[in-house]
Amino acid sequence: MSSIFLLFLFLIMSSCSNNNDSTAKDLYPNVTSKFAGKIDLNNPSNYANQIKPAYITKDNTTGNPITDKAATLGRVLFYDTNLSSNNTISCSSCHIQANAFGDTEIASDGVNGKTTRHSMRLANSRFSIENKFFWDERAATLEFQTTQPIQNHIEMGFSGTSGDQNILALITKLQNTSYYKELFKYAFGSEGITENKIQLALAQFVRSIQSFDSKYDAGRALVTNENQSFANFTAQENQGKNLFLTPPVFDATGNRTAGGVGCAACHAAPEFDIDPNTKNNGIIGVLNGPGIDITNTRAPSLRNLVKKDGTTNGPMMHTGNLTTLQTVIGHYGKINLAPGNTNLDARLTPNGFGQQLNLTAPEVNALIAFINTLSGTNVYVDLKWSSPF
């Protein structure tokens, strides 16, 4: 009798398992067909419960917690060229996984020409100290940011101006795409598609992109604070860390006479994100145009600024005019007070003068060595952040 009962139980469990395996295929046939081998709706990738270090305390997820299902939808939206008016551009066209979700081009291609600012890297957006987005911080939240490129005439072409259709046309387009009806039902419980749901899903996917497997993180885990020497660092890397973290001492005319170089005043460890209270950094050019632009006060995290081999993940600054770490450090080493720049950050003008850091070659090399320690590897290869198409 016991053997018969066990056999009966086994058959029931097998039946339940088979039913579970077929659930997604039955409920979401277009998704399972379209993304076979890339997305498993029965076992979605882990977006919601990724491990992060205890010393990372910032989190701007408020009001839109990450779920595996909605982030899965966000991944598809992020990589889908259907989100552009001519089906050629996706979010991933400008935010490329191989470049820590940034772009190696100075200006990215849109459906109607080149973008007007260099595309910002996205990794660790969830842990940004600054909650606003875009170089000029015009987006109060990541959710709002996600659909602004879609509604930009140059970028993705659903602006409702200059002969473009508006975002309602995109929503109709997605509603007529079979796998989106199923994905929105999977993520939100109904097939209805709205701009808000698009924003929620895209923001969840972007916030899921995190990077904490760097040499810095390995060293930080072994100490109680970042000011201690890291046992896994070389002497040069520890020197660079100290220079980065330690404020400089200036004389009456803005010349550094002692101390470090104070990068952490604006890019504080361990997030290395931009301080919300910063003004511009002295780069005030306009990409592909005349005049000046003094409104750019945002910056991406310094994490994964460079790849493990030391090459950069694209040019730097909103103009993309600085292409090496040496030139970036050189810019901060000698700040010029440009005419018309009424929004220059006061931290760069000690005693009213443009700072002169008077860096030595060994100091520059040490800073570069330290910045290299902020780069991980998983962000470039993790399949859950890759294209499902």
Buried (B, 14 or more C-beta within 10 A) or exposed (E): EEEEEEEEEEEEEEEEEEEEEEEBBEBBEBBBEBBEEEBBBEEBBEBBEBEBEEBBEBEBEEEBEBBBBBBBBBBBBBBBBBBBBEEEBBBBBBBBBEBBBBBBBBBBBBBBEBBBBBBBBBBBBBBBBBBBBBBBBEBEBBBBBBBBBBBBBBBBBBBEEEEBBEBEBBBEBBBEBBBBBBBBBBBBEEEEBEBEBBBBBBBBBBBBBBBBEBBBBBBBEEEEEBEEEBEBBBEBBBBBBBBBBBBBEBEEEBBBEEBBBBBBBBBBBBBBBBBEEBBBBBBBBEBEEEEEBBBBBBBBBBBBBBBEEEEBBBBBBBBBBBBBBBEBBBBBBBBEEBEEBEEBBEBBBBEEBBBBBEBEEEBBBBBBBBBBBBBBEEBBEBEBBBBBE
